Amino acid sequence: MKHSRTKAKGFTLLELLVVIGIIGILAAIVIIAINPGRQFAQARNAQRWNDVNAILNAVHQYAVDNNGTVPAGITDTPTEVSDTGADLCPDLVGTQGIYITGIPTDPSGSHTACNAPYTSGAYDSGYQISENATSGRITVSAPSAELSTTITVSR
Protein backbone atom coordinates (compact mmCIF):
# COMPACT_ATOMS: atom_id res chain seq x y z
CA MET A 1 0.00 0.00 0.00
CA LYS A 2 1.31 3.39 -0.97
CA HIS A 3 1.04 6.33 1.33
CA SER A 4 0.93 9.66 -0.36
CA ARG A 5 2.26 12.54 1.60
CA THR A 6 1.15 15.99 0.68
CA LYS A 7 3.87 18.53 0.90
CA ALA A 8 2.83 21.79 2.56
CA LYS A 9 3.11 24.77 0.27
CA GLY A 10 4.57 28.04 1.59
CA PHE A 11 7.73 29.41 3.12
CA THR A 12 9.49 28.26 6.22
CA LEU A 13 10.10 30.63 9.08
CA LEU A 14 13.82 30.66 8.31
CA GLU A 15 13.24 31.71 4.70
CA LEU A 16 10.94 34.52 5.78
CA LEU A 17 13.47 35.80 8.34
CA VAL A 18 16.27 35.81 5.76
CA VAL A 19 14.17 37.77 3.26
CA ILE A 20 13.07 40.28 5.92
CA GLY A 21 16.71 40.72 6.99
CA ILE A 22 17.85 41.37 3.42
CA ILE A 23 15.05 43.90 2.87
CA GLY A 24 16.01 45.66 6.13
CA ILE A 25 19.67 45.92 5.09
CA LEU A 26 18.73 47.29 1.65
CA ALA A 27 16.35 49.83 3.21
CA ALA A 28 19.10 51.02 5.58
CA ILE A 29 21.51 51.46 2.67
CA VAL A 30 18.95 53.47 0.69
CA ILE A 31 18.15 55.74 3.65
CA ILE A 32 21.84 56.38 4.23
CA ALA A 33 22.41 57.07 0.52
CA ILE A 34 19.49 59.51 0.31
CA ASN A 35 20.41 61.22 3.62
CA PRO A 36 17.31 63.33 4.20
CA GLY A 37 19.11 65.67 6.61
CA ARG A 38 21.59 66.64 3.93
CA GLN A 39 18.81 67.06 1.37
CA PHE A 40 16.95 69.46 3.67
CA ALA A 41 20.16 71.41 4.37
CA GLN A 42 20.78 71.75 0.62
CA ALA A 43 17.22 72.98 0.13
CA ARG A 44 17.66 75.62 2.87
CA ASN A 45 20.95 76.74 1.28
CA ALA A 46 19.22 77.09 -2.09
CA GLN A 47 16.63 79.33 -0.41
CA ARG A 48 19.45 81.38 1.14
CA TRP A 49 21.02 81.89 -2.32
CA ASN A 50 17.68 83.16 -3.63
CA ASP A 51 17.17 85.45 -0.63
CA VAL A 52 20.67 86.95 -0.88
CA ASN A 53 20.12 87.69 -4.57
CA ALA A 54 16.68 89.19 -3.89
CA ILE A 55 18.08 91.57 -1.24
CA LEU A 56 20.95 92.56 -3.51
CA ASN A 57 18.62 93.20 -6.45
CA ALA A 58 16.34 95.36 -4.31
CA VAL A 59 19.30 97.43 -3.06
CA HIS A 60 20.48 97.98 -6.62
CA GLN A 61 17.01 98.99 -7.79
CA TYR A 62 16.88 101.47 -4.90
CA ALA A 63 20.32 102.84 -5.89
CA VAL A 64 19.25 103.27 -9.51
CA ASP A 65 16.19 105.26 -8.45
CA ASN A 66 18.24 107.40 -6.02
CA ASN A 67 21.17 108.45 -8.24
CA GLY A 68 23.53 105.73 -6.99
CA THR A 69 22.88 106.30 -3.28
CA VAL A 70 22.32 103.10 -1.30
CA PRO A 71 20.17 102.92 1.84
CA ALA A 72 21.81 104.71 4.79
CA GLY A 73 22.04 101.60 6.98
CA ILE A 74 24.62 99.94 4.71
CA THR A 75 28.17 100.50 5.99
CA ASP A 76 31.62 99.11 5.18
CA THR A 77 31.36 96.44 7.89
CA PRO A 78 29.03 93.45 7.49
CA THR A 79 25.90 94.39 9.42
CA GLU A 80 22.84 92.28 10.19
CA VAL A 81 19.83 93.24 8.08
CA SER A 82 17.46 94.06 10.93
CA ASP A 83 15.73 96.93 12.66
CA THR A 84 18.80 97.40 14.88
CA GLY A 85 21.42 96.88 12.16
CA ALA A 86 21.11 97.80 8.50
CA ASP A 87 17.41 98.73 8.60
CA LEU A 88 16.50 98.25 4.94
CA CYS A 89 12.78 97.78 5.51
CA PRO A 90 11.70 101.46 5.36
CA ASP A 91 13.76 102.09 2.21
CA LEU A 92 13.24 98.87 0.25
CA VAL A 93 9.81 97.73 1.40
CA GLY A 94 8.11 101.00 2.28
CA THR A 95 4.37 101.15 2.45
CA GLN A 96 3.79 99.34 -0.84
CA GLY A 97 6.71 96.96 -1.27
CA ILE A 98 8.41 99.27 -3.74
CA TYR A 99 11.62 97.30 -4.38
CA ILE A 100 10.80 94.05 -2.61
CA THR A 101 7.59 92.89 -0.95
CA GLY A 102 9.40 91.96 2.24
CA ILE A 103 12.90 91.45 3.55
CA PRO A 104 13.49 87.68 3.25
CA THR A 105 14.31 85.73 6.40
CA ASP A 106 16.78 82.90 6.85
CA PRO A 107 14.99 79.53 6.43
CA SER A 108 16.27 78.26 9.78
CA GLY A 109 13.01 79.60 11.24
CA SER A 110 14.49 81.66 14.06
CA HIS A 111 14.07 85.05 12.38
CA THR A 112 11.25 87.55 11.97
CA ALA A 113 10.09 89.19 8.77
CA CYS A 114 9.54 92.75 7.64
CA ASN A 115 6.80 92.88 5.03
CA ALA A 116 4.85 95.54 3.17
CA PRO A 117 3.26 97.72 4.30
CA TYR A 118 6.17 98.63 6.54
CA THR A 119 5.31 99.54 10.09
CA SER A 120 7.99 100.27 12.61
CA GLY A 121 8.79 97.14 14.56
CA ALA A 122 11.38 94.53 15.30
CA TYR A 123 12.61 92.24 12.55
CA ASP A 124 15.76 90.19 12.07
CA SER A 125 16.41 88.63 8.67
CA GLY A 126 19.46 86.47 9.42
CA TYR A 127 21.39 88.04 6.50
CA GLN A 128 24.27 90.53 6.49
CA ILE A 129 25.04 93.40 4.13
CA SER A 130 28.01 95.70 3.59
CA GLU A 131 29.43 98.14 1.05
CA ASN A 132 33.08 98.15 0.05
CA ALA A 133 34.35 101.67 0.78
CA THR A 134 36.74 101.80 -2.18
CA SER A 135 34.84 100.00 -4.94
CA GLY A 136 31.28 100.73 -3.81
CA ARG A 137 30.33 97.07 -4.30
CA ILE A 138 27.47 95.79 -2.17
CA THR A 139 27.92 92.37 -0.53
CA VAL A 140 25.08 90.34 0.94
CA SER A 141 25.85 87.14 2.84
CA ALA A 142 24.08 84.34 4.71
CA PRO A 143 26.16 83.59 7.82
CA SER A 144 23.87 80.70 8.84
CA ALA A 145 24.60 78.64 5.71
CA GLU A 146 24.85 74.91 6.31
CA LEU A 147 27.10 72.10 5.03
CA SER A 148 30.24 74.27 5.33
CA THR A 149 28.97 76.44 2.47
CA THR A 150 29.78 80.12 2.12
CA ILE A 151 26.91 82.09 0.63
CA THR A 152 28.05 85.58 -0.38
CA VAL A 153 27.08 87.63 -3.41
CA SER A 154 28.69 90.94 -4.39
CA ARG A 155 27.69 93.38 -7.09
Order of alpha helices (4+ residues) and beta strands (2+ residues): alpha-alpha-beta-beta-beta-beta-beta-beta
